Amino acid sequence: MQFKHIAGAVALLGMAGAAGAQDTVVKIGHSGPLSGAQAFSGKDNENGARLAIEELNAKPITVAGKKVKFELLSEDDQGDPKSGVAVAQKLVDAGVRYVVGPYNSGVAIPASRTYHDAGALVATVASNPKLTQQGYQGLFRVNASDTQLGSKMALYAANALHLKNVAVIDDRTAFGQGVAEEFKKQAKASGMAVAGHEFTNDKAIDFTSILTKLKAKKVEAIFFGGYAPQGAPMARQMKQLGINARLLGGDTICTAEMGKLGGNAAGENVLCSQGGAILDKATSGPAFKAKYKQRFKQDADVYAASYYDAVQLYAQAMQKVNSTDPLKVGVAVAAGSYQGVAGTYAFDTHGDMKQSPVTIFTFKHGQPVPLTSY
């Protein structure tokens, strides 16, 4: 009798194992800077994707009659183009056909070819316009482009701050150059004089020489195309040199890291533009922020919500076409619309969002605080 009970239990376990084996496994690849100066952004992005995957697995979706189990494969591309291409090859070799990232435009542009050749879908916040101009199907920008980020910062500087004389510094990365050129273009169109355009790199920490040159030109604002690890010491050195000009930038300085590294030099004198509407005013924004903080014991930073949305976007499209085939899913993403935490995702023929609001932030008590969206 006892043997029958044991045999029955073994049979039930076998059936459960067989049922589990029938699940469809979908691997989501993440590529981002998980080490180095930009690791805070890479980890924040990864956490956004992880939160979405954990929620989807807790209440699994069904596609083609099978439960879907999502797995996250996250790789450190170090924010470096060569490493990014190597990571792309590693992910596609592991069977990844759905990717969130890369974060950096300089990484995303060369890596996108590897993903495209493998038939993988890519959802990225990399903002350089050249990325989507390559014509790759299945490549989606889930954020504003440099055109929107740079130009709207310039419009705010002209229309709200009434600035007349500005300067530009860029770090020569694909992102930094792109957003700086778009700011400069719109600044001139809005009637502002661009007194100078200086160059640095994404490893620099001393900007004294550049800033001294711009101080002599009596600029009212300096737009920096680059990242927070350089933007913060730039803000400190501006204060040390007695430069009263505002420091403006794109989404990569719209982060708590900027406030942390900049200290009392990063306050209301620093303004930045970030893709997306004000999260606190979005319908599901506050709930997302609360979930994120409960799970990771820290506040969500710039693009956690966008990465969360990207994973959910893939899942919704899979359900819509009743398939996990990336070719079919890609068609659904390209043609459809998804209401996420950070906005509504609907794409044009290039893979850019049809509408991507931009929010202007400043800093208070070391934290980015939204001012207005348009």
C-alpha positions as CSV (number, residue, x, y, z in Angstrom):
1,M,0.0,0.0,0.0
2,Q,2.8,2.3,1.0
3,F,4.6,1.4,-2.3
4,K,1.5,2.4,-4.3
5,H,1.4,5.8,-2.5
6,I,5.1,6.3,-3.3
7,A,4.7,5.2,-6.9
8,G,1.7,7.6,-7.3
9,A,3.7,10.5,-5.8
10,V,6.6,9.8,-8.2
11,A,4.1,9.7,-11.1
12,L,2.6,13.0,-10.1
13,L,6.1,14.5,-9.8
14,G,6.9,13.2,-13.3
15,M,3.7,14.8,-14.7
16,A,4.6,18.1,-13.0
17,G,8.1,17.9,-14.5
18,A,6.6,17.2,-17.9
19,A,4.2,20.1,-17.6
20,G,7.1,22.4,-16.6
21,A,9.1,21.1,-19.6
22,Q,6.2,22.3,-21.9
23,D,6.7,25.9,-20.9
24,T,8.2,28.2,-23.6
25,V,11.4,29.8,-22.4
26,V,12.1,33.3,-23.8
27,K,15.5,34.8,-23.1
28,I,15.7,38.6,-22.7
29,G,19.1,40.0,-23.2
30,H,20.3,43.1,-21.4
31,S,23.5,45.0,-22.6
32,G,24.7,48.0,-20.5
33,P,27.6,49.5,-18.5
34,L,27.6,47.4,-15.3
35,S,31.1,48.4,-14.3
36,G,32.9,51.7,-14.4
37,A,31.7,55.3,-14.0
38,Q,28.3,54.6,-15.7
39,A,27.5,51.4,-13.8
40,F,24.8,53.2,-11.8
41,S,22.8,53.7,-15.0
42,G,23.4,50.2,-16.3
43,K,22.3,48.6,-13.1
44,D,19.2,50.9,-12.9
45,N,18.2,49.8,-16.4
46,E,18.8,46.1,-15.6
47,N,16.6,46.4,-12.5
48,G,13.8,47.8,-14.6
49,A,13.9,44.9,-17.0
50,R,14.3,42.4,-14.1
51,L,11.2,43.8,-12.3
52,A,9.1,43.3,-15.5
53,I,10.4,39.8,-15.9
54,E,9.7,38.9,-12.3
55,E,6.1,40.2,-12.6
56,L,5.5,38.3,-15.9
57,N,6.8,35.1,-14.4
58,A,4.7,35.5,-11.2
59,K,1.6,35.7,-13.3
60,P,2.7,33.9,-16.5
61,I,1.2,34.8,-19.9
62,T,0.2,32.0,-22.3
63,V,1.3,32.0,-25.9
64,A,0.2,29.3,-28.4
65,G,-1.2,27.3,-25.5
66,K,2.0,27.3,-23.4
67,K,3.0,29.3,-20.4
68,V,6.0,31.6,-21.2
69,K,8.9,31.7,-18.8
70,F,11.2,34.7,-19.2
71,E,14.9,34.6,-18.4
72,L,17.1,37.6,-18.1
73,L,20.7,37.3,-19.5
74,S,22.5,40.5,-18.5
75,E,26.0,41.4,-19.8
76,D,28.4,44.2,-19.0
77,D,29.3,46.1,-22.2
78,Q,31.3,48.6,-20.2
79,G,29.9,51.4,-22.3
80,D,32.5,50.5,-24.9
81,P,31.8,49.9,-28.6
82,K,34.1,46.9,-29.0
83,S,32.8,45.2,-25.8
84,G,29.3,46.0,-26.9
85,V,29.7,44.1,-30.2
86,A,31.3,41.1,-28.3
87,V,28.4,41.1,-25.8
88,A,25.9,41.2,-28.7
89,Q,27.5,38.1,-30.3
90,K,27.6,36.4,-26.9
91,L,23.9,37.0,-26.4
92,V,22.7,35.9,-29.8
93,D,25.0,32.8,-29.5
94,A,23.1,32.0,-26.3
95,G,19.8,32.1,-28.1
96,V,18.7,35.6,-27.2
97,R,16.3,37.1,-29.7
98,Y,14.9,39.9,-27.5
99,V,17.2,42.6,-26.3
100,V,16.8,45.7,-24.0
101,G,19.8,48.1,-24.5
102,P,22.5,49.0,-25.2
103,Y,22.3,52.2,-23.2
104,N,25.1,54.1,-25.0
105,S,24.6,55.3,-28.6
106,G,28.3,54.5,-29.3
107,V,27.7,50.9,-28.3
108,A,24.2,50.5,-29.8
109,I,25.2,51.7,-33.3
110,P,27.8,49.0,-34.0
111,A,26.1,46.3,-31.9
112,S,22.8,46.7,-33.7
113,R,24.2,45.1,-36.8
114,T,25.0,41.9,-34.9
115,Y,21.5,41.8,-33.5
116,H,19.9,42.5,-36.8
117,D,21.9,39.8,-38.6
118,A,20.7,37.3,-35.9
119,G,17.0,38.3,-36.3
120,A,16.9,39.7,-32.8
121,L,14.6,42.6,-31.7
122,V,16.2,45.5,-29.9
123,A,14.5,48.1,-27.7
124,T,17.0,50.8,-26.6
125,V,17.1,54.3,-25.1
126,A,20.3,55.1,-27.1
127,S,19.4,58.5,-28.5
128,N,21.8,59.3,-31.5
129,P,19.6,59.7,-34.6
130,K,22.1,57.7,-36.7
131,L,21.0,54.5,-34.8
132,T,17.6,54.3,-36.4
133,Q,18.8,55.8,-39.7
134,Q,20.5,52.5,-40.4
135,G,17.2,51.0,-41.6
136,Y,17.2,47.9,-39.4
137,Q,13.8,46.3,-39.0
138,G,13.2,45.2,-35.4
139,L,15.1,48.1,-33.9
140,F,13.0,50.4,-31.7
141,R,14.0,53.5,-29.7
142,V,11.9,53.6,-26.6
143,N,12.9,57.2,-25.7
144,A,13.3,60.6,-27.3
145,S,16.2,61.0,-29.8
146,D,19.0,63.6,-29.5
147,T,17.0,65.7,-31.9
148,Q,14.2,66.0,-29.3
149,L,16.5,66.1,-26.2
150,G,18.9,68.7,-27.5
151,S,16.4,70.9,-29.3
152,K,13.9,71.1,-26.5
153,M,16.6,72.0,-24.0
154,A,17.6,74.8,-26.4
155,L,13.9,75.9,-26.7
156,Y,13.6,76.0,-22.9
157,A,16.8,78.0,-22.6
158,A,15.5,80.6,-25.2
159,N,11.9,80.8,-24.3
160,A,11.8,80.2,-20.5
161,L,15.2,81.3,-19.4
162,H,15.6,84.0,-22.1
163,L,19.3,83.3,-22.6
164,K,21.2,85.1,-25.4
165,N,24.8,83.9,-25.2
166,V,25.6,80.2,-24.7
167,A,28.4,77.7,-25.3
168,V,28.7,74.0,-26.0
169,I,31.0,71.3,-24.7
170,D,30.8,67.7,-25.9
171,D,32.6,64.5,-24.9
172,R,33.1,63.2,-28.5
173,T,31.0,60.1,-27.8
174,A,28.2,59.3,-30.3
175,F,25.7,60.5,-27.7
176,G,27.6,63.6,-26.6
177,Q,28.2,64.8,-30.2
178,G,24.7,64.1,-31.3
179,V,22.9,65.9,-28.5
180,A,25.3,68.8,-28.5
181,E,24.9,69.4,-32.2
182,E,21.1,69.3,-31.9
183,F,21.2,71.8,-29.1
184,K,23.5,74.1,-31.0
185,K,21.3,73.9,-34.1
186,Q,18.1,74.9,-32.2
187,A,19.9,77.5,-30.1
188,K,20.9,79.4,-33.3
189,A,17.4,79.0,-34.8
190,S,16.0,80.4,-31.6
191,G,18.2,83.5,-31.8
192,M,20.9,82.6,-29.3
193,A,24.5,83.2,-30.0
194,V,26.8,80.1,-29.6
195,A,30.0,81.7,-28.4
196,G,32.1,78.5,-28.5
197,H,32.1,74.7,-29.0
198,E,34.7,72.9,-27.0
199,F,35.6,69.2,-26.8
200,T,36.6,66.8,-24.1
201,N,36.3,63.0,-23.6
202,D,34.2,60.6,-21.4
203,K,37.2,59.9,-19.1
204,A,38.1,63.5,-18.3
205,I,37.9,65.1,-14.9
206,D,39.6,68.4,-15.3
207,F,37.8,71.1,-17.4
208,T,39.6,74.1,-16.0
209,S,41.2,75.2,-19.3
210,I,38.0,74.9,-21.3
211,L,35.9,76.6,-18.7
212,T,38.4,79.5,-18.3
213,K,38.2,80.1,-22.0
214,L,34.3,80.2,-21.9
215,K,34.3,82.4,-18.8
216,A,36.1,85.1,-20.8
217,K,33.3,84.9,-23.4
218,K,30.7,85.7,-20.7
219,V,28.3,82.9,-21.6
220,E,25.1,82.6,-19.7
221,A,24.9,78.9,-20.1
222,I,27.1,75.9,-21.1
223,F,25.4,72.9,-22.7
224,F,27.3,69.7,-21.9
225,G,26.9,66.7,-24.2
226,G,28.1,63.9,-22.0
227,Y,27.5,61.9,-18.9
228,A,27.1,62.6,-15.1
229,P,30.7,61.4,-14.1
230,Q,32.0,64.3,-16.2
231,G,29.1,66.7,-15.7
232,A,29.4,66.7,-11.9
233,P,33.1,67.8,-11.7
234,M,32.4,70.3,-14.5
235,A,29.7,71.9,-12.3
236,R,32.1,72.0,-9.3
237,Q,34.8,73.6,-11.4
238,M,32.4,76.2,-12.8
239,K,31.6,77.2,-9.2
240,Q,35.3,77.3,-8.2
241,L,36.1,79.5,-11.2
242,G,33.2,81.9,-10.3
243,I,31.3,81.1,-13.5
244,N,27.7,82.0,-12.8
245,A,26.4,80.4,-16.0
246,R,23.9,77.6,-15.9
247,L,25.0,74.1,-16.8
248,L,22.6,72.5,-19.3
249,G,22.6,68.9,-20.5
250,G,20.6,65.9,-21.8
251,D,19.2,62.9,-20.1
252,T,22.5,61.4,-19.0
253,I,23.0,64.1,-16.4
254,C,19.3,63.9,-15.3
255,T,20.3,61.5,-12.5
256,A,20.7,61.3,-8.8
257,E,24.4,60.5,-9.5
258,M,24.8,64.0,-10.8
259,G,23.5,65.4,-7.6
260,K,25.6,63.0,-5.5
261,L,28.9,63.7,-7.3
262,G,28.2,67.4,-7.9
263,G,27.3,68.2,-4.3
264,N,26.2,71.9,-3.7
265,A,27.5,72.8,-7.2
266,A,24.6,70.9,-8.7
267,G,21.5,72.8,-7.8
268,E,19.0,75.0,-9.6
269,N,21.9,76.2,-11.8
270,V,21.8,72.7,-13.5
271,L,19.0,71.9,-15.9
272,C,18.6,68.8,-18.1
273,S,16.2,67.3,-20.6
274,Q,14.9,63.7,-20.3
275,G,12.6,61.7,-22.6
276,G,9.2,60.9,-21.2
277,A,6.5,62.7,-19.2
278,I,6.8,63.5,-15.5
279,L,6.6,60.0,-13.9
280,D,4.8,61.3,-10.8
281,K,2.0,62.6,-13.0
282,A,1.8,59.5,-15.2
283,T,-1.1,57.2,-14.4
284,S,1.0,54.2,-13.2
285,G,4.1,56.2,-12.5
286,P,3.8,56.4,-8.7
287,A,2.9,52.7,-8.4
288,F,6.0,51.7,-10.5
289,K,8.3,53.9,-8.3
290,A,6.9,52.2,-5.2
291,K,7.3,48.7,-6.6
292,Y,10.8,49.5,-7.7
293,K,11.9,50.8,-4.3
294,Q,10.3,47.9,-2.5
295,R,12.2,45.4,-4.7
296,F,15.6,47.1,-5.0
297,K,15.7,49.2,-1.8
298,Q,16.5,52.4,-3.8
299,D,14.7,54.9,-6.0
300,A,14.3,54.3,-9.7
301,D,16.7,56.4,-11.8
302,V,16.4,57.8,-15.3
303,Y,15.4,54.8,-17.5
304,A,14.3,52.0,-15.2
305,A,10.7,52.6,-16.3
306,S,11.6,52.6,-20.0
307,Y,13.4,49.2,-19.7
308,Y,10.4,47.8,-17.7
309,D,8.1,49.0,-20.4
310,A,10.3,47.5,-23.1
311,V,10.0,44.0,-21.6
312,Q,6.2,44.4,-21.2
313,L,6.0,45.7,-24.7
314,Y,7.6,42.5,-26.0
315,A,5.2,40.3,-23.9
316,Q,2.1,42.2,-25.0
317,A,3.1,41.7,-28.7
318,M,3.7,38.0,-28.2
319,Q,0.2,37.6,-26.8
320,K,-1.2,39.7,-29.7
321,V,0.3,37.5,-32.4
322,N,0.1,34.3,-30.3
323,S,3.8,33.6,-31.0
324,T,7.3,34.1,-29.6
325,D,8.8,34.2,-33.1
326,P,10.7,37.6,-33.1
327,L,9.8,38.2,-36.8
328,K,6.1,38.1,-36.0
329,V,6.5,39.9,-32.7
330,G,8.5,42.7,-34.4
331,V,5.7,43.3,-36.9
332,A,3.2,43.6,-34.1
333,V,5.5,46.1,-32.2
334,A,6.1,48.2,-35.3
335,A,2.4,48.4,-36.1
336,G,0.8,48.6,-32.7
337,S,0.7,50.9,-29.6
338,Y,1.5,50.1,-26.0
339,Q,0.6,52.2,-23.0
340,G,3.5,51.9,-20.6
341,V,4.6,53.5,-17.4
342,A,6.8,56.1,-19.1
343,G,4.6,56.8,-22.0
344,T,2.7,55.5,-25.1
345,Y,4.9,53.5,-27.4
346,A,4.0,53.7,-31.0
347,F,6.7,53.8,-33.7
348,D,7.3,55.3,-37.1
349,T,8.8,53.5,-40.0
350,H,12.3,54.1,-38.7
351,G,11.6,52.7,-35.2
352,D,11.5,56.1,-33.5
353,M,8.6,56.9,-31.2
354,K,5.9,58.9,-33.0
355,Q,5.4,61.1,-29.9
356,S,8.0,61.3,-27.1
357,P,7.4,64.1,-24.6
358,V,10.5,65.6,-23.1
359,T,10.7,66.8,-19.4
360,I,13.0,69.5,-18.2
361,F,14.6,68.9,-14.8
362,T,16.6,70.9,-12.3
363,F,18.2,69.8,-9.0
364,K,17.1,70.2,-5.4
365,H,18.8,68.6,-2.5
366,G,20.9,66.4,-4.8
367,Q,17.9,65.0,-6.7
368,P,16.5,65.8,-10.2
369,V,13.2,67.6,-9.9
370,P,10.9,68.0,-12.9
371,L,9.9,71.5,-14.0
372,T,7.8,71.0,-17.1
373,S,7.1,68.6,-19.9
374,Y,6.4,69.4,-23.6
